Amino acid sequence: MQERLQKILAQAGVCSRRAAEEIITAGRVTVNGRRAGLGQKADAARDRICVDGKPVARAEQKVYLMLHKPRGFVTTMHDEKGRRDVSQLVQGCGARVYPVGRLDYDSEGLLLMTNDGDLAYQLTHPKHEVPKRYLVSVRGNLARLPELSQPMEIDGYQLQPAQVAVLRQEDGQASLHMVIHEGRNRQIRKMCEKCGFAVRRLKREAVGELSLDRGLPAGKWRLLTDAEVAYLKSL
């Protein structure tokens, strides 16, 4: 993929983009043996790019994927207790990717994974308020369901009110859609517990407008499309 040289140099850790413009202007950068000009583009995967005659190491190719995480896997790349972890499910993706956020051991659904640290930070930091939608099955006193959409404090943190839609309810059990923004550790389970509900099933269905593929079986993954990656970066 063709990109501006200053971006390639910055991604490879040579220098900042502004400094890259200066060394390109100074004639210190070559592409396939020819002196580069400011604004020139190159393909980091194919072209030989040098600074002061020394080849620039290629930046690791960015990989973005969605995993349908099943229950019974921890959202880490290695578990000290020897439990199964999500790294075992994505071994064939061609890169060392990391989970974006967490789904606990007993939860399932959409888990984004990437080696793009900037995007992972953008999607998980509470200040960016990326909405996440969950399918939640609970058991308890259904008269208390409205409490789930009220402001509440968990672990000393004041949560934004969740958006809660009741899909079904009968005999002390209910299926809900819950949309939250912070995504703090075990947030939905703690919210439900505070309102007196036991969680029977918790499945993440969407991050922003990116939904889990209905045809993607539990334990399987697929690469995100360019459009999906662009959308996530726009959040």
C-alpha positions as CSV (number, residue, x, y, z in Angstrom):
1,M,0.0,0.0,0.0
2,Q,1.4,3.4,-1.0
3,E,1.8,5.9,1.8
4,R,3.7,9.1,2.3
5,L,7.3,8.6,3.2
6,Q,7.1,10.7,6.4
7,K,4.3,8.4,7.7
8,I,6.3,5.3,6.9
9,L,9.4,6.7,8.7
10,A,7.3,7.6,11.7
11,Q,5.6,4.2,11.9
12,A,9.0,2.5,11.7
13,G,10.2,4.5,14.7
14,V,12.9,6.5,12.8
15,C,11.6,9.9,13.8
16,S,8.5,12.0,14.0
17,R,6.6,13.0,10.9
18,R,7.9,16.6,11.1
19,A,11.5,15.4,11.5
20,A,10.9,13.0,8.6
21,E,10.0,15.9,6.4
22,E,13.3,17.6,7.3
23,I,15.5,14.6,6.5
24,I,13.7,14.0,3.2
25,T,14.2,17.7,2.3
26,A,17.8,17.3,3.2
27,G,18.2,14.5,0.7
28,R,19.0,11.8,3.3
29,V,16.2,9.4,2.3
30,T,16.3,7.2,-0.7
31,V,13.7,4.8,-2.2
32,N,15.0,1.9,-4.3
33,G,18.4,3.8,-4.6
34,R,17.0,7.1,-5.7
35,R,16.8,10.2,-3.6
36,A,13.3,10.9,-2.3
37,G,11.4,14.1,-2.5
38,L,9.0,15.6,-0.1
39,G,5.5,14.4,-0.5
40,Q,6.7,11.2,-2.3
41,K,4.8,7.9,-1.6
42,A,6.2,4.4,-1.3
43,D,5.1,0.9,-0.3
44,A,6.9,-0.1,2.9
45,A,6.3,-3.8,2.1
46,R,7.9,-3.7,-1.3
47,D,10.2,-0.7,-1.6
48,R,13.7,-0.4,-0.2
49,I,13.7,2.7,1.9
50,C,17.0,4.0,3.4
51,V,18.0,6.8,5.7
52,D,21.7,7.8,5.3
53,G,22.2,4.6,3.3
54,K,20.8,2.3,6.1
55,P,17.6,0.3,5.4
56,V,14.5,1.3,7.4
57,A,13.0,-1.7,9.2
58,R,9.5,-2.4,8.0
59,A,6.8,-1.6,10.5
60,E,4.7,-4.5,11.6
61,Q,1.7,-4.8,9.4
62,K,-1.5,-3.8,11.3
63,V,-4.0,-6.6,11.7
64,Y,-7.6,-6.1,12.8
65,L,-10.1,-8.9,13.4
66,M,-13.3,-9.8,15.2
67,L,-13.4,-13.0,17.3
68,H,-16.6,-14.7,18.4
69,K,-15.3,-15.4,21.9
70,P,-17.0,-18.5,23.4
71,R,-17.5,-19.0,27.1
72,G,-14.6,-20.7,29.0
73,F,-11.8,-18.6,27.6
74,V,-10.0,-15.8,29.4
75,T,-9.4,-12.6,27.5
76,T,-5.6,-12.6,27.8
77,M,-2.7,-13.9,25.7
78,H,-1.5,-16.1,28.5
79,D,-3.1,-17.3,31.7
80,E,-1.0,-18.1,34.8
81,K,-3.7,-20.5,36.0
82,G,-3.4,-22.5,32.9
83,R,-6.9,-21.7,31.6
84,R,-7.7,-21.5,27.9
85,D,-7.1,-18.0,26.5
86,V,-8.1,-16.2,23.4
87,S,-4.6,-16.4,21.9
88,Q,-5.3,-20.0,21.2
89,L,-8.2,-19.1,19.0
90,V,-6.4,-16.6,16.7
91,Q,-3.1,-18.4,16.1
92,G,-3.6,-18.4,12.4
93,C,-4.1,-14.7,11.9
94,G,-0.5,-14.0,10.9
95,A,0.4,-11.5,13.7
96,R,0.6,-11.2,17.4
97,V,-2.7,-9.4,18.2
98,Y,-4.1,-8.3,21.5
99,P,-7.7,-8.1,22.8
100,V,-9.4,-4.7,22.7
101,G,-11.1,-4.5,26.1
102,R,-12.2,-7.6,27.9
103,L,-14.9,-10.2,28.1
104,D,-14.8,-12.3,31.3
105,Y,-14.4,-16.1,31.4
106,D,-18.2,-16.7,31.5
107,S,-19.1,-14.1,28.8
108,E,-19.2,-14.5,25.1
109,G,-19.5,-12.5,21.9
110,L,-17.7,-9.9,19.9
111,L,-14.1,-9.3,20.8
112,L,-12.0,-7.1,18.7
113,M,-8.3,-7.9,18.5
114,T,-5.4,-6.0,16.9
115,N,-1.8,-5.0,17.1
116,D,-2.7,-1.4,16.6
117,G,-2.1,0.1,20.1
118,D,-3.4,3.5,19.2
119,L,-6.8,2.2,18.0
120,A,-7.0,-0.1,21.0
121,Y,-6.5,2.8,23.4
122,Q,-9.1,4.9,21.5
123,L,-11.7,2.2,21.7
124,T,-11.2,1.3,25.4
125,H,-10.6,4.5,27.2
126,P,-13.8,5.6,29.0
127,K,-13.4,9.3,27.9
128,H,-14.0,8.2,24.3
129,E,-17.4,6.8,25.2
130,V,-17.6,4.1,22.5
131,P,-21.0,2.4,23.0
132,K,-21.1,-1.4,23.4
133,R,-24.3,-3.5,23.2
134,Y,-24.9,-6.7,25.1
135,L,-27.6,-9.3,25.2
136,V,-28.1,-10.1,28.9
137,S,-30.3,-12.8,30.4
138,V,-31.1,-12.2,34.1
139,R,-33.1,-13.7,36.9
140,G,-34.6,-11.8,39.8
141,N,-37.3,-9.3,40.9
142,L,-38.4,-7.9,37.5
143,A,-40.0,-4.9,39.2
144,R,-36.4,-3.7,39.7
145,L,-35.5,-3.7,36.0
146,P,-35.9,0.1,35.7
147,E,-33.0,0.5,38.2
148,L,-30.6,-0.8,35.6
149,S,-31.0,2.3,33.5
150,Q,-30.6,4.7,36.5
151,P,-27.3,6.4,37.4
152,M,-25.3,4.2,39.8
153,E,-21.9,4.0,41.4
154,I,-19.7,0.9,41.0
155,D,-16.3,0.5,42.7
156,G,-16.3,4.2,43.6
157,Y,-16.9,5.2,40.0
158,Q,-20.1,7.1,38.9
159,L,-21.4,5.3,35.8
160,Q,-23.3,6.9,32.9
161,P,-26.8,5.6,32.8
162,A,-27.1,2.5,30.6
163,Q,-29.7,2.1,27.9
164,V,-31.8,-0.9,28.7
165,A,-34.5,-2.5,26.4
166,V,-36.5,-5.4,27.7
167,L,-36.8,-8.1,25.0
168,R,-38.7,-10.7,27.0
169,Q,-39.8,-11.2,30.6
170,E,-41.7,-13.9,32.4
171,D,-41.5,-16.0,35.6
172,G,-38.8,-13.9,37.2
173,Q,-36.5,-14.0,34.1
174,A,-35.8,-11.4,31.5
175,S,-33.8,-11.0,28.3
176,L,-32.4,-7.5,27.8
177,H,-30.4,-5.4,25.5
178,M,-28.0,-3.2,27.5
179,V,-25.8,-0.4,26.0
180,I,-23.0,0.9,28.0
181,H,-20.1,3.3,27.2
182,E,-17.4,2.8,29.8
183,G,-16.8,-0.9,29.6
184,R,-15.2,-1.2,33.1
185,N,-14.2,-4.5,34.6
186,R,-17.3,-6.8,34.8
187,Q,-19.4,-3.7,34.7
188,I,-22.7,-5.2,33.6
189,R,-22.4,-8.1,36.0
190,K,-21.8,-5.7,38.9
191,M,-24.7,-3.5,37.8
192,C,-27.0,-6.4,37.7
193,E,-25.8,-7.7,41.1
194,K,-26.4,-4.2,42.6
195,C,-30.0,-4.4,41.4
196,G,-30.5,-7.9,42.8
197,F,-30.2,-9.8,39.5
198,A,-28.3,-13.0,38.7
199,V,-26.8,-13.0,35.2
200,R,-27.5,-16.2,33.4
201,R,-26.0,-15.2,30.0
202,L,-23.9,-12.2,28.8
203,K,-23.1,-11.8,25.2
204,R,-21.5,-8.7,23.5
205,E,-23.2,-8.1,20.2
206,A,-21.8,-4.8,19.0
207,V,-19.1,-2.2,19.4
208,G,-20.4,1.0,18.0
209,E,-22.2,0.1,14.8
210,L,-19.9,-2.9,14.2
211,S,-22.0,-6.0,15.0
212,L,-20.9,-9.6,15.5
213,D,-21.5,-11.6,12.4
214,R,-24.5,-13.9,12.8
215,G,-22.7,-16.5,10.7
216,L,-19.5,-16.4,12.6
217,P,-19.4,-19.5,14.9
218,A,-18.2,-19.3,18.5
219,G,-14.4,-19.7,18.6
220,K,-13.9,-18.4,15.0
221,W,-12.6,-15.1,13.7
222,R,-12.4,-13.0,10.6
223,L,-10.4,-10.0,9.4
224,L,-12.2,-6.7,9.5
225,T,-12.8,-5.0,6.1
226,D,-11.1,-1.7,5.3
227,A,-14.4,0.1,5.7
228,E,-14.9,-1.5,9.2
229,V,-11.4,-0.4,10.3
230,A,-12.0,3.1,9.0
231,Y,-15.2,3.3,10.9
232,L,-13.6,2.2,14.2
233,K,-10.8,4.8,13.7
234,S,-13.5,7.5,13.2
235,L,-15.1,6.8,16.6
